[in-house]
Amino acid sequence: MNASPPLLFADAVIIGAGQTGLAVAYYLQQRQASFVVLDERPAVGDVWATRYNSLRLFSPTWASGLPGLGWPSTASTYPSKDEAAQYLLQYAAHFRLPIENNERVTQVSPTAGGFEVQTASGKRYHTPRVIVCTGPYTAPAVPAFAENLPASVHQLHSSLYQKPAQIAADGPLAVVGSGNSALQIAADLATTGRPVYIAFDEQTPAVPNNTATWLSLLGTGLLQVPGHTWLGRFMRQQKEPVVRGDLQRLRRLPNVHFIGRALAATAAGGLAGRQSATPPLAAVVWATGYRPDYRWLHVPAALLPDGKPRHFRGISPVPGLAFLGLDWLNTRRSALMGGAAADARYVVEQLFKST
């Protein structure tokens, strides 16, 4: 009979070694707390390195630094996905953070004095504090009508898209989504010369993305407005804007066609949008976001009925449990790399006050 693996002890366990996980690790290190960062990826920054080749950060480096270490001077103003991956890797190495890669958390459950955290490799940790830093949800979401497309249409979620060569079938392509990723992927696919149809909600606002914009957003404090205030609640009800320059460039391409918000699949194997429909398609890229997936979090009262975390500014009503990196965790900046420091500092302070 195999013996259970030894129980490891730590003041805190961080789940996820992305930007928020690293920021939390920095503040725990400043407190000289014992902690470990568990991440299912093979290397720090891998979540950036494996995204589509044309991806760039939407915020400039001077507004996107993590606590204690800014971006290298060699990075682009709006860094590529590989530059972002390298920055996170350098950050972890600079502070010698205790990160365990290839360690997928399979269960977090309450136990006497805190929580037990188990990984797929069999490791077990006992800790009074768990900080979930897995990002703004992880399970790819696609509309229900995707099932109505014939098997001949190649479908993939934006999380799996990297370059146009992935789509070998000839014929028109479609990108569904109303965010910046949808615009970037559509532009990427358009370089092949093939017809690209983009199902984009025409009511989505577009704003310039330049130094003046960022100075204005930071100078006026709009990015720091708490979501629970009246102004924050109003801002949360507005559609997320896209980069105006990217939208304008895409509209000028002769082989790109806007069909409006996608409503359904057609009998011919295309998509029907609010404005028009596509011809039969060879492939569809769903840039339609993610949904929550916390099946491994076996902690009563930690989640709302819709599966989203129950929290205020990242602090769960369950003592010792916290979340980071969510959209509007506290402010609009919470989901951006530059907002990781403020949220991480607050969460660490509150956790060590209460547990």
N, C-alpha and C positions, 0 to 999 in steps of 0.2 A: 504494500500500500504506500503510495507516494505521499510524502509529507507536504503540508502547505508551505508555500514560500514564506520567508521571514517577513514580518510586518515592519516597514520602514517608517520613520517618524520625521515630521517636518512642521515648522510653524505655519507654512502655507504651501499649497499645491496650486500651480498655475496650469491651466489646460489651454494650450495653444501658444505657439512661439511667433505669432505675427507681431505687428506693430504695437498693439495694446499689451500683449503678453510680455514683450520686451520692456515696455515702459513700466509695467507693474514690477517686473524683476528688478529694474533699476532702483525703484523706491524701497523695495524690500531689502535690497543690498545695502542701501543707505542706512536702514534701521538695524543692520547686522542680524537680520532674521534668517533662520534656516528655511530654505525653500527649494523646490525643484520645479522646472518647467517641462511639462510633458507635451510632446508634439508628434502627430502621426506621420509627418512628412520626413523625408530622408535628410533634409538640410534646412537650416534657417533661410527664409526668403524663397523657398521652393514654390509657395503659393503664387508668388509674382513671376518667378522664372518660367513656370509652366503655362502661363496665360498666353493669349494670342500675340503674335510677334509685333504687331503695330501698336500695342497698348502703351499709353503714356499716362503718367500721373496727371490729374486734373488740377492740382495745386502746385505752385512753384516751390522750389527747394527751400527758399528763405522763410516760407510759411509752413513747412512740413517736417521740421526737425523733431527728433525724439529727445527726451531730457538728457542733458549731460554731454551730448555729442551731436554736432551739426553735420550736415551733408558735406562730403568732400568737395573741394573747389573745382574738381574736374567734372562734376556731374552737370548735365544739361539743366537749364532753368526749369523746364518741365521734363523730368527724367523719364527715360524709357523703363519698361518693366524689368529689364536686366540690371539697370542702374539701381532701381528700387530694391531688387533682390540683393545686390551687392552691398548696399548701404545697411540693410538689416543684418546681413552676415557679418559685416565689419563691426557693427554695433555690439552684437553678441560676443564677438571675439575680444573687442576692446575692454569690455567690463568682465570678461571671463564668467559669463552667466552659466549657471548649472542647468544646461538644457539636455534633455534626453530625447533624441530623435528616434523615429520608428517606434514610438510608444503610443499606440492608439488607446485612449481611455474607453473601456467597455462598460464601466459601471461606477457611479458615485452613489453611495448610500449612507444614511445617517448611522452613527454608532455612538457609543458612550464617549462623551467629550469631543464630539465633532463628526468627522466623516471618514469612511474608508473609500479609497480610490483604487480601482483595479484596472490593469492594462491587459491588452491582448497577449502580451508576452508572459503574463503571470505575475508581474510585480504588484505589490500591495502597499499602499501608503495610508498611514493614519495621520490626520491633521485636523486642527480646529478651524481651519480656513481653506476654502476652495474658491478660486477666482477663475471664472469661465471666460476665456478670451478667444473663442472660436470664430469671432467675426459676426457680421450681420446675416446670420443664417447660412446654412450649408447645403440644403437639399435643393437641387435644381427644380424650378417650377415652370411648367408649360401649361397652356390653356387646354381645357378638356377636349376641344374640337380637334386637337392635334391627332387624336386617335382616328379621326375620320379621313385622314389623308391615306392614299393607297401605299402599299409597301414599296412601290417603285420610287417614292419620294424619299430621298435621304434626309433624315432629320437628326440634328444634333443641337445640344444646348451650348450656349456661349462659353460655359465652363470647360468644354471639351474642344472648342475651336482654337486653332493656332495659326493656320495659313490657308490660302485658297487651294493649294494642292491637295488638301484633305478631301476635297469634293471632286471626284474624278468624273462623275456623270456629266454628259453634255446637256445643255439646255438652260433655261432661265433659273435664277436663284432668288430666294426671298430671305429677308431679315425681318424678324418681328421684334419690336421693342421701341420704347420712346425715351431711352436714356443715352448717355454718351457712348456706352459700349456698343449699342446698336449702330450708331452713326459711324464709329471707327471701323467696325466689322464690315458694314456695307461699303465703305470707301475702299477697304482692303480688297473685298471681292470684286469691286468694280474695276480694279486694275487689270483683271483678266480680259476685259472687253465684253464679257457676257452680260446679258440683260439682268439687272438687279432690281428687284421690287422691294421697297421698304414699307412695312406696315407701321407707320409712325403716327401717333396721335397729334393732329394738327394744333391742338390747344396747348401743347407743351411749350412753355416759355423758353426763350433763348437769350442768353446774356453774353457779353464779351468776356473773354478770359485773358486778362492782361494785368500788368502791374497796377494800373490805376484802379481796376476792379477790386483787386485784393487789398490794396491800401484802403479803399473805401469800406469794404466789408469788415476789415479788422479795425479801422479807425472809428467807424460808427458803432462798433460793438454788435452788429447784427448777427455775426456768427457765434456770439457768446450769449445770446438771449436764451434763458432757460425755457425749456419746452413746457413747463407747468404754469408759466405766467400767461396773462391774456394775450400778449404779443406773440409769445412762443406758440400758443395754441392756434392763433391765426396763421402763423407761418407754416405750421405743420399741415394745415389744411390745403396749402397751395401745392400745385404740381411742381415736381423737382425740375429745375431748368437744365438745359443742355448748353454746350458751348456754341455760341452763335457762328463763329468762324467755321467750325466743322460742318454745321448744318448748311451754311451758305455754299461752301465748296461742294458738298454733296449734291445740292440742287443744280449746280452748274454742269454736272457730268451728264453727257448725252445718253448714256446707257443706264442711268438710274431713274426709277419711276416711283413716285410716292402714291400709295393707295389709301392712306388714312388708317385709322385704327383697325386692326384685324378683328373680324366678327365671326367668321366661320370658314370651314373648308368647303370647297366647291366639289360637285360631282365629277368634274373634269380633272381633279387632282391639283387644284390651285387654291388660292386664298381669296376670300371676299373681304374687302375693306370698306370703310364708310364712304370713300370716294369712288373707288373702282375695284375691279378684280384682276387677278393675275391670270396669265395663261397657265396651262399645265406646267408644273414645276419639276425641276430635277432635284432640288434640295431646299431645305428650310433651316435657317439658324435661328434658334429661339433665344433672343437676348431679353428674356422675360423675368429675370430675377430668381430669387430663392425663397424657400419657405423654411420655417423652423423644423429642426429634427433633433430633439433632445431625448431620444429613447434611452440613452445610457444614464440619464439623470433621474435616479430613483429616489427623489426627495419630495415627499408630500408638501404641497403648498408652494413649491418653487415655480410652477408654471400656471399660466392662465388657461382657460378652457380651449383657446385656439392654439395652444402649444407654445406661445411666446413667453419669455421670462416675466415673472412678476417682480417688479423692482421699483425703487425710487432713486434716481441718480446712480443706478447700478447696484444699490444695496438691496438684497433680497429680504423679505420678512423672515426668512429662515436664518437664524443667527449663524454667522460665519460664512455665508454664501454670498457671492457677488458676481456680477456680469459686467463685461466691458466690450467696447467696439460695436455696439448696436446703434442703428440710426436713431438719432434724437435720444440717446441715453440720458443726456442732460441738455445739450445744445445742438444746433445744426452742425457744429464742428466735431461733434463726438465721433462721427463715422469717418472723419478725415484723419490722415496721419498726424497732422499738426495739432489735432485735438486730443491725442492719446495721453499727453503728459498731464494735463489738468484733471482729466477724469481718473487716471491711474493714481495720482497723488491723493485725490479726495477719497477714493475707495480704500486705499491702504490705511489712511488716517482713521476712517470710520471703522474698519474692521478691527484695528488694534485697540480702538476705544471700547468696543462692545464685546470683544472675545479675548 
